[in-house]
Amino acid sequence: MALFKKRTVGKPGEWYYCLEHKKVEEGPECPALNRFGPYTSREAAQHAMDTARDRNLEWDTDPKWHDEDKGTSSPSGGNPSPSGD
C-alpha cells in the first residue's frame, strides 16, 4: 500500500503558472519543479513572471543583502568560504 498517492488533479480554484509550457493551469498539471503557485486566481497566475521579477528586483536592491562596507554580501554577516572564494 502506497503511503502517498500522486495527486493528479488540483483543487478547484488553485491556479499555477507552468515554467516549461509558459501557460496558466488550473490545478497542478506539471511537476512542482516546473511551476509557480498555487495562486488564488487565474489573473494572479498570469502575472507570475512579473511578480517573480518584481520580487527579485526588490531583493537585489535590499540593503540588508548588500553589506559591501562590512566586507561581506551575506545577510547574516557570514564567514568567508573555506576555499577563500
Biopython code that builds the backbone (N, CA, C, O; Angstrom):
import numpy as np
from Bio.PDB.StructureBuilder import StructureBuilder

atoms = [
    (1, "MET", "N", (0.840, -1.184, 0.000)),
    (1, "MET", "CA", (0.000, 0.000, 0.000)),
    (1, "MET", "C", (0.883, 1.244, 0.000)),
    (1, "MET", "O", (1.781, 1.377, 0.831)),
    (2, "ALA", "N", (0.628, 2.127, -0.911)),
    (2, "ALA", "CA", (1.408, 3.356, -1.011)),
    (2, "ALA", "C", (1.012, 4.321, 0.090)),
    (2, "ALA", "O", (-0.171, 4.509, 0.374)),
    (3, "LEU", "N", (2.013, 4.927, 0.706)),
    (3, "LEU", "CA", (1.744, 5.911, 1.747)),
    (3, "LEU", "C", (1.274, 7.235, 1.165)),
    (3, "LEU", "O", (0.440, 7.927, 1.748)),
    (4, "PHE", "N", (1.819, 7.570, 0.016)),
    (4, "PHE", "CA", (1.477, 8.835, -0.610)),
    (4, "PHE", "C", (0.955, 8.575, -2.008)),
    (4, "PHE", "O", (1.597, 7.892, -2.806)),
    (5, "LYS", "N", (-0.194, 9.114, -2.295)),
    (5, "LYS", "CA", (-0.752, 8.973, -3.630)),
    (5, "LYS", "C", (-0.469, 10.239, -4.418)),
    (5, "LYS", "O", (-0.549, 11.349, -3.892)),
    (6, "LYS", "N", (-0.140, 10.053, -5.679)),
    (6, "LYS", "CA", (0.101, 11.199, -6.543)),
    (6, "LYS", "C", (-1.224, 11.881, -6.827)),
    (6, "LYS", "O", (-2.167, 11.260, -7.318)),
    (7, "ARG", "N", (-1.282, 13.162, -6.513)),
    (7, "ARG", "CA", (-2.489, 13.935, -6.768)),
    (7, "ARG", "C", (-2.438, 14.419, -8.213)),
    (7, "ARG", "O", (-1.589, 15.240, -8.563)),
    (8, "THR", "N", (-3.328, 13.923, -9.043)),
    (8, "THR", "CA", (-3.291, 14.277, -10.455)),
    (8, "THR", "C", (-4.097, 15.530, -10.752)),
    (8, "THR", "O", (-3.808, 16.225, -11.726)),
    (9, "VAL", "N", (-5.080, 15.831, -9.954)),
    (9, "VAL", "CA", (-5.930, 16.991, -10.202)),
    (9, "VAL", "C", (-5.871, 17.906, -8.991)),
    (9, "VAL", "O", (-5.972, 17.452, -7.851)),
    (10, "GLY", "N", (-5.710, 19.183, -9.243)),
    (10, "GLY", "CA", (-5.669, 20.143, -8.151)),
    (10, "GLY", "C", (-7.053, 20.473, -7.652)),
    (10, "GLY", "O", (-8.060, 20.047, -8.218)),
    (11, "LYS", "N", (-7.082, 21.224, -6.604)),
    (11, "LYS", "CA", (-8.355, 21.678, -6.049)),
    (11, "LYS", "C", (-8.926, 22.766, -6.953)),
    (11, "LYS", "O", (-8.175, 23.557, -7.524)),
    (12, "PRO", "N", (-10.239, 22.809, -7.084)),
    (12, "PRO", "CA", (-10.830, 23.902, -7.865)),
    (12, "PRO", "C", (-10.418, 25.244, -7.265)),
    (12, "PRO", "O", (-10.451, 25.429, -6.048)),
    (13, "GLY", "N", (-10.041, 26.153, -8.112)),
    (13, "GLY", "CA", (-9.623, 27.468, -7.642)),
    (13, "GLY", "C", (-8.138, 27.596, -7.392)),
    (13, "GLY", "O", (-7.677, 28.688, -7.061)),
    (14, "GLU", "N", (-7.359, 26.521, -7.537)),
    (14, "GLU", "CA", (-5.901, 26.599, -7.431)),
    (14, "GLU", "C", (-5.345, 26.827, -8.830)),
    (14, "GLU", "O", (-5.610, 26.047, -9.745)),
    (15, "TRP", "N", (-4.590, 27.878, -8.990)),
    (15, "TRP", "CA", (-4.023, 28.222, -10.287)),
    (15, "TRP", "C", (-2.511, 28.201, -10.192)),
    (15, "TRP", "O", (-1.935, 28.600, -9.180)),
    (16, "TYR", "N", (-1.870, 27.731, -11.257)),
    (16, "TYR", "CA", (-0.417, 27.615, -11.320)),
    (16, "TYR", "C", (0.076, 28.206, -12.632)),
    (16, "TYR", "O", (-0.666, 28.289, -13.611)),
    (17, "TYR", "N", (1.348, 28.616, -12.636)),
    (17, "TYR", "CA", (1.989, 29.040, -13.870)),
    (17, "TYR", "C", (3.070, 28.030, -14.176)),
    (17, "TYR", "O", (3.994, 27.849, -13.384)),
    (18, "CYS", "N", (2.965, 27.357, -15.336)),
    (18, "CYS", "CA", (3.941, 26.353, -15.745)),
    (18, "CYS", "C", (5.111, 27.051, -16.429)),
    (18, "CYS", "O", (4.935, 27.744, -17.432)),
    (19, "LEU", "N", (6.302, 26.860, -15.878)),
    (19, "LEU", "CA", (7.509, 27.482, -16.417)),
    (19, "LEU", "C", (7.968, 26.804, -17.701)),
    (19, "LEU", "O", (8.590, 27.442, -18.551)),
    (20, "GLU", "N", (7.669, 25.529, -17.847)),
    (20, "GLU", "CA", (8.081, 24.790, -19.037)),
    (20, "GLU", "C", (7.214, 25.153, -20.248)),
    (20, "GLU", "O", (7.725, 25.416, -21.336)),
    (21, "HIS", "N", (5.900, 25.162, -20.036)),
    (21, "HIS", "CA", (4.975, 25.426, -21.139)),
    (21, "HIS", "C", (4.577, 26.898, -21.261)),
    (21, "HIS", "O", (3.934, 27.306, -22.229)),
    (22, "LYS", "N", (4.975, 27.689, -20.252)),
    (22, "LYS", "CA", (4.667, 29.123, -20.214)),
    (22, "LYS", "C", (3.170, 29.381, -20.350)),
    (22, "LYS", "O", (2.720, 30.175, -21.176)),
    (23, "LYS", "N", (2.411, 28.668, -19.498)),
    (23, "LYS", "CA", (0.956, 28.834, -19.523)),
    (23, "LYS", "C", (0.371, 28.660, -18.135)),
    (23, "LYS", "O", (0.989, 28.066, -17.251)),
    (24, "VAL", "N", (-0.825, 29.185, -17.960)),
    (24, "VAL", "CA", (-1.557, 29.074, -16.697)),
    (24, "VAL", "C", (-2.323, 27.756, -16.703)),
    (24, "VAL", "O", (-2.901, 27.366, -17.718)),
    (25, "GLU", "N", (-2.321, 27.071, -15.552)),
    (25, "GLU", "CA", (-3.018, 25.802, -15.405)),
    (25, "GLU", "C", (-3.915, 25.860, -14.179)),
    (25, "GLU", "O", (-3.521, 26.411, -13.151)),
    (26, "GLU", "N", (-5.097, 25.307, -14.274)),
    (26, "GLU", "CA", (-5.929, 25.149, -13.078)),
    (26, "GLU", "C", (-5.618, 23.784, -12.512)),
    (26, "GLU", "O", (-5.817, 22.764, -13.172)),
    (27, "GLY", "N", (-5.131, 23.772, -11.290)),
    (27, "GLY", "CA", (-4.665, 22.519, -10.699)),
    (27, "GLY", "C", (-3.286, 22.205, -11.249)),
    (27, "GLY", "O", (-2.955, 22.615, -12.362)),
    (28, "PRO", "N", (-2.478, 21.484, -10.487)),
    (28, "PRO", "CA", (-1.122, 21.194, -10.946)),
    (28, "PRO", "C", (-1.122, 20.140, -12.039)),
    (28, "PRO", "O", (-1.404, 18.970, -11.781)),
    (29, "GLU", "N", (-0.806, 20.552, -13.252)),
    (29, "GLU", "CA", (-0.692, 19.608, -14.359)),
    (29, "GLU", "C", (0.757, 19.171, -14.555)),
    (29, "GLU", "O", (1.015, 18.053, -15.002)),
    (30, "CYS", "N", (1.689, 20.038, -14.225)),
    (30, "CYS", "CA", (3.108, 19.760, -14.421)),
    (30, "CYS", "C", (3.787, 19.553, -13.065)),
    (30, "CYS", "O", (3.247, 19.953, -12.034)),
    (31, "PRO", "N", (4.970, 18.929, -13.065)),
    (31, "PRO", "CA", (5.701, 18.710, -11.808)),
    (31, "PRO", "C", (5.988, 20.020, -11.073)),
    (31, "PRO", "O", (6.115, 21.075, -11.694)),
    (32, "ALA", "N", (6.088, 19.939, -9.766)),
    (32, "ALA", "CA", (6.287, 21.119, -8.920)),
    (32, "ALA", "C", (7.533, 21.911, -9.303)),
    (32, "ALA", "O", (7.536, 23.137, -9.198)),
    (33, "LEU", "N", (8.583, 21.238, -9.741)),
    (33, "LEU", "CA", (9.805, 21.966, -10.075)),
    (33, "LEU", "C", (9.639, 22.830, -11.312)),
    (33, "LEU", "O", (10.494, 23.671, -11.590)),
    (34, "ASN", "N", (8.558, 22.644, -12.062)),
    (34, "ASN", "CA", (8.318, 23.423, -13.276)),
    (34, "ASN", "C", (7.193, 24.427, -13.137)),
    (34, "ASN", "O", (6.678, 24.902, -14.149)),
    (35, "ARG", "N", (6.793, 24.767, -11.924)),
    (35, "ARG", "CA", (5.655, 25.674, -11.808)),
    (35, "ARG", "C", (5.781, 26.612, -10.616)),
    (35, "ARG", "O", (6.481, 26.325, -9.645)),
    (36, "PHE", "N", (5.086, 27.739, -10.715)),
    (36, "PHE", "CA", (4.885, 28.674, -9.619)),
    (36, "PHE", "C", (3.441, 28.517, -9.166)),
    (36, "PHE", "O", (2.559, 28.260, -9.985)),
    (37, "GLY", "N", (3.193, 28.668, -7.882)),
    (37, "GLY", "CA", (1.821, 28.622, -7.389)),
    (37, "GLY", "C", (1.722, 27.768, -6.149)),
    (37, "GLY", "O", (2.730, 27.237, -5.683)),
    (38, "PRO", "N", (0.556, 27.627, -5.617)),
    (38, "PRO", "CA", (-0.728, 27.997, -6.207)),
    (38, "PRO", "C", (-1.060, 29.472, -5.998)),
    (38, "PRO", "O", (-0.609, 30.105, -5.043)),
    (39, "TYR", "N", (-1.856, 29.992, -6.914)),
    (39, "TYR", "CA", (-2.389, 31.340, -6.852)),
    (39, "TYR", "C", (-3.893, 31.249, -6.649)),
    (39, "TYR", "O", (-4.510, 30.237, -6.981)),
    (40, "THR", "N", (-4.471, 32.286, -6.116)),
    (40, "THR", "CA", (-5.907, 32.277, -5.812)),
    (40, "THR", "C", (-6.769, 32.604, -7.022)),
    (40, "THR", "O", (-7.980, 32.381, -7.002)),
    (41, "SER", "N", (-6.147, 33.133, -8.084)),
    (41, "SER", "CA", (-6.933, 33.473, -9.276)),
    (41, "SER", "C", (-6.111, 33.235, -10.535)),
    (41, "SER", "O", (-4.881, 33.188, -10.496)),
    (42, "ARG", "N", (-6.808, 33.089, -11.637)),
    (42, "ARG", "CA", (-6.158, 32.928, -12.940)),
    (42, "ARG", "C", (-5.315, 34.166, -13.269)),
    (42, "ARG", "O", (-4.215, 34.056, -13.811)),
    (43, "GLU", "N", (-5.846, 35.333, -12.933)),
    (43, "GLU", "CA", (-5.141, 36.585, -13.221)),
    (43, "GLU", "C", (-3.813, 36.664, -12.466)),
    (43, "GLU", "O", (-2.798, 37.083, -13.024)),
    (44, "ALA", "N", (-3.827, 36.262, -11.206)),
    (44, "ALA", "CA", (-2.588, 36.280, -10.416)),
    (44, "ALA", "C", (-1.560, 35.322, -11.022)),
    (44, "ALA", "O", (-0.376, 35.650, -11.088)),
    (45, "ALA", "N", (-1.998, 34.151, -11.462)),
    (45, "ALA", "CA", (-1.095, 33.185, -12.083)),
    (45, "ALA", "C", (-0.549, 33.719, -13.406)),
    (45, "ALA", "O", (0.604, 33.460, -13.750)),
    (46, "GLN", "N", (-1.377, 34.468, -14.152)),
    (46, "GLN", "CA", (-0.922, 35.048, -15.417)),
    (46, "GLN", "C", (0.208, 36.044, -15.204)),
    (46, "GLN", "O", (1.021, 36.260, -16.103)),
    (47, "HIS", "N", (0.264, 36.648, -14.035)),
    (47, "HIS", "CA", (1.296, 37.645, -13.729)),
    (47, "HIS", "C", (2.426, 37.052, -12.883)),
    (47, "HIS", "O", (3.178, 37.799, -12.256)),
    (48, "ALA", "N", (2.557, 35.736, -12.857)),
    (48, "ALA", "CA", (3.564, 35.074, -12.023)),
    (48, "ALA", "C", (4.980, 35.533, -12.354)),
    (48, "ALA", "O", (5.777, 35.784, -11.451)),
    (49, "MET", "N", (5.292, 35.644, -13.627)),
    (49, "MET", "CA", (6.644, 36.055, -14.012)),
    (49, "MET", "C", (6.903, 37.515, -13.635)),
    (49, "MET", "O", (8.016, 37.858, -13.237)),
    (50, "ASP", "N", (5.893, 38.374, -13.756)),
    (50, "ASP", "CA", (6.030, 39.767, -13.332)),
    (50, "ASP", "C", (6.264, 39.842, -11.827)),
    (50, "ASP", "O", (7.112, 40.598, -11.354)),
    (51, "THR", "N", (5.496, 39.044, -11.080)),
    (51, "THR", "CA", (5.643, 39.014, -9.623)),
    (51, "THR", "C", (7.042, 38.555, -9.237)),
    (51, "THR", "O", (7.673, 39.143, -8.358)),
    (52, "ALA", "N", (7.528, 37.503, -9.893)),
    (52, "ALA", "CA", (8.876, 36.994, -9.603)),
    (52, "ALA", "C", (9.932, 38.045, -9.934)),
    (52, "ALA", "O", (10.872, 38.243, -9.164)),
    (53, "ARG", "N", (9.784, 38.719, -11.076)),
    (53, "ARG", "CA", (10.743, 39.753, -11.474)),
    (53, "ARG", "C", (10.742, 40.902, -10.466)),
    (53, "ARG", "O", (11.804, 41.394, -10.085)),
    (54, "ASP", "N", (9.551, 41.332, -10.031)),
    (54, "ASP", "CA", (9.457, 42.415, -9.047)),
    (54, "ASP", "C", (10.088, 42.018, -7.719)),
    (54, "ASP", "O", (10.794, 42.815, -7.101)),
    (55, "ARG", "N", (9.836, 40.787, -7.279)),
    (55, "ARG", "CA", (10.432, 40.325, -6.012)),
    (55, "ARG", "C", (11.941, 40.223, -6.124)),
    (55, "ARG", "O", (12.654, 40.601, -5.193)),
    (56, "ASN", "N", (12.442, 39.721, -7.244)),
    (56, "ASN", "CA", (13.893, 39.627, -7.427)),
    (56, "ASN", "C", (14.530, 41.010, -7.390)),
    (56, "ASN", "O", (15.578, 41.196, -6.771)),
    (57, "LEU", "N", (13.902, 41.983, -8.054)),
    (57, "LEU", "CA", (14.421, 43.348, -8.041)),
    (57, "LEU", "C", (14.420, 43.912, -6.622)),
    (57, "LEU", "O", (15.378, 44.558, -6.200)),
    (58, "GLU", "N", (13.336, 43.660, -5.895)),
    (58, "GLU", "CA", (13.250, 44.123, -4.510)),
    (58, "GLU", "C", (14.355, 43.507, -3.662)),
    (58, "GLU", "O", (14.992, 44.204, -2.872)),
    (59, "TRP", "N", (14.586, 42.218, -3.817)),
    (59, "TRP", "CA", (15.635, 41.547, -3.043)),
    (59, "TRP", "C", (17.028, 42.005, -3.473)),
    (59, "TRP", "O", (17.918, 42.172, -2.639)),
    (60, "ASP", "N", (17.213, 42.210, -4.791)),
    (60, "ASP", "CA", (18.518, 42.653, -5.282)),
    (60, "ASP", "C", (18.884, 44.040, -4.784)),
    (60, "ASP", "O", (20.066, 44.362, -4.662)),
    (61, "THR", "N", (17.884, 44.867, -4.494)),
    (61, "THR", "CA", (18.162, 46.232, -4.043)),
    (61, "THR", "C", (17.958, 46.411, -2.542)),
    (61, "THR", "O", (18.032, 47.533, -2.041)),
    (62, "ASP", "N", (17.704, 45.327, -1.822)),
    (62, "ASP", "CA", (17.509, 45.391, -0.374)),
    (62, "ASP", "C", (18.861, 45.594, 0.305)),
    (62, "ASP", "O", (19.755, 44.760, 0.161)),
    (63, "PRO", "N", (19.019, 46.683, 1.036)),
    (63, "PRO", "CA", (20.327, 46.954, 1.669)),
    (63, "PRO", "C", (20.747, 45.896, 2.688)),
    (63, "PRO", "O", (21.938, 45.757, 2.965)),
    (64, "LYS", "N", (19.811, 45.160, 3.243)),
    (64, "LYS", "CA", (20.172, 44.105, 4.196)),
    (64, "LYS", "C", (20.957, 42.987, 3.521)),
    (64, "LYS", "O", (21.657, 42.231, 4.195)),
    (65, "TRP", "N", (20.849, 42.871, 2.202)),
    (65, "TRP", "CA", (21.542, 41.812, 1.474)),
    (65, "TRP", "C", (22.830, 42.309, 0.831)),
    (65, "TRP", "O", (23.522, 41.542, 0.160)),
    (66, "HIS", "N", (23.159, 43.581, 1.026)),
    (66, "HIS", "CA", (24.361, 44.142, 0.412)),
    (66, "HIS", "C", (25.167, 44.865, 1.479)),
    (66, "HIS", "O", (24.950, 46.047, 1.748)),
    (67, "ASP", "N", (26.094, 44.142, 2.078)),
    (67, "ASP", "CA", (26.913, 44.683, 3.153)),
    (67, "ASP", "C", (28.336, 44.943, 2.671)),
    (67, "ASP", "O", (29.288, 44.603, 3.374)),
    (68, "GLU", "N", (28.507, 45.538, 1.489)),
    (68, "GLU", "CA", (29.837, 45.732, 0.933)),
    (68, "GLU", "C", (30.752, 46.496, 1.886)),
    (68, "GLU", "O", (31.953, 46.235, 1.960)),
    (69, "ASP", "N", (30.164, 47.445, 2.615)),
    (69, "ASP", "CA", (31.001, 48.230, 3.525)),
    (69, "ASP", "C", (31.518, 47.394, 4.692)),
    (69, "ASP", "O", (32.478, 47.783, 5.357)),
    (70, "LYS", "N", (30.884, 46.242, 4.944)),
    (70, "LYS", "CA", (31.337, 45.353, 6.010)),
    (70, "LYS", "C", (32.196, 44.220, 5.468)),
    (70, "LYS", "O", (32.696, 43.398, 6.235)),
    (71, "GLY", "N", (32.370, 44.171, 4.147)),
    (71, "GLY", "CA", (33.230, 43.166, 3.558)),
    (71, "GLY", "C", (32.552, 41.841, 3.293)),
    (71, "GLY", "O", (33.235, 40.853, 3.021)),
    (72, "THR", "N", (31.212, 41.782, 3.362)),
    (72, "THR", "CA", (30.509, 40.530, 3.084)),
    (72, "THR", "C", (29.217, 40.835, 2.344)),
    (72, "THR", "O", (28.680, 41.937, 2.455)),
    (73, "SER", "N", (28.720, 39.872, 1.596)),
    (73, "SER", "CA", (27.478, 40.085, 0.856)),
    (73, "SER", "C", (26.359, 39.188, 1.366)),
    (73, "SER", "O", (25.286, 39.130, 0.764)),
    (74, "SER", "N", (26.600, 38.488, 2.471)),
    (74, "SER", "CA", (25.550, 37.631, 3.006)),
    (74, "SER", "C", (24.772, 38.383, 4.078)),
    (74, "SER", "O", (25.343, 39.219, 4.778)),
    (75, "PRO", "N", (23.473, 38.100, 4.221)),
    (75, "PRO", "CA", (22.659, 38.842, 5.174)),
    (75, "PRO", "C", (23.037, 38.579, 6.622)),
    (75, "PRO", "O", (22.769, 39.412, 7.488)),
    (76, "SER", "N", (23.644, 37.457, 6.896)),
    (76, "SER", "CA", (23.970, 37.117, 8.277)),
    (76, "SER", "C", (25.366, 37.575, 8.660)),
    (76, "SER", "O", (25.796, 37.379, 9.797)),
    (77, "GLY", "N", (26.084, 38.191, 7.711)),
    (77, "GLY", "CA", (27.459, 38.579, 8.007)),
    (77, "GLY", "C", (28.338, 37.358, 8.109)),
    (77, "GLY", "O", (29.296, 37.333, 8.881)),
    (78, "GLY", "N", (28.011, 36.338, 7.327)),
    (78, "GLY", "CA", (28.654, 35.032, 7.397)),
    (78, "GLY", "C", (30.146, 35.065, 7.168)),
    (78, "GLY", "O", (30.710, 36.077, 6.752)),
    (79, "ASN", "N", (30.765, 33.955, 7.443)),
    (79, "ASN", "CA", (32.190, 33.808, 7.288)),
    (79, "ASN", "C", (32.533, 33.536, 5.831)),
    (79, "ASN", "O", (31.720, 32.980, 5.093)),
    (80, "PRO", "N", (33.732, 33.924, 5.417)),
    (80, "PRO", "CA", (34.153, 33.597, 4.061)),
    (80, "PRO", "C", (34.244, 32.090, 3.897)),
    (80, "PRO", "O", (34.410, 31.358, 4.873)),
    (81, "SER", "N", (34.133, 31.635, 2.660)),
    (81, "SER", "CA", (34.186, 30.198, 2.422)),
    (81, "SER", "C", (35.578, 29.669, 2.709)),
    (81, "SER", "O", (36.553, 30.410, 2.585)),
    (82, "PRO", "N", (35.695, 28.393, 3.093)),
    (82, "PRO", "CA", (36.988, 27.809, 3.417)),
    (82, "PRO", "C", (37.953, 27.847, 2.238)),
    (82, "PRO", "O", (39.167, 27.887, 2.440)),
    (83, "SER", "N", (37.433, 27.834, 1.007)),
    (83, "SER", "CA", (38.307, 27.827, -0.160)),
    (83, "SER", "C", (38.850, 29.212, -0.482)),
    (83, "SER", "O", (39.712, 29.355, -1.349)),
    (84, "GLY", "N", (38.348, 30.244, 0.218)),
    (84, "GLY", "CA", (38.814, 31.600, 0.002)),
    (84, "GLY", "C", (38.060, 32.317, -1.097)),
    (84, "GLY", "O", (38.447, 33.418, -1.489)),
    (85, "ASP", "N", (36.988, 31.718, -1.606)),
    (85, "ASP", "CA", (36.183, 32.342, -2.665)),
    (85, "ASP", "C", (35.349, 33.475, -2.145)),
    (85, "ASP", "O", (34.616, 34.103, -2.909)),
]
sb = StructureBuilder()
sb.init_structure("model")
sb.init_model(0)
sb.init_chain("A")
sb.init_seg("    ")
for serial, (resi, resn, name, xyz) in enumerate(atoms, 1):
    if name == "N":
        sb.init_residue(resn, " ", resi, " ")
    sb.init_atom(name, np.array(xyz, "f"), 0.0, 1.0, " ", f" {name:<3s}", serial, name[0])
structure = sb.get_structure()
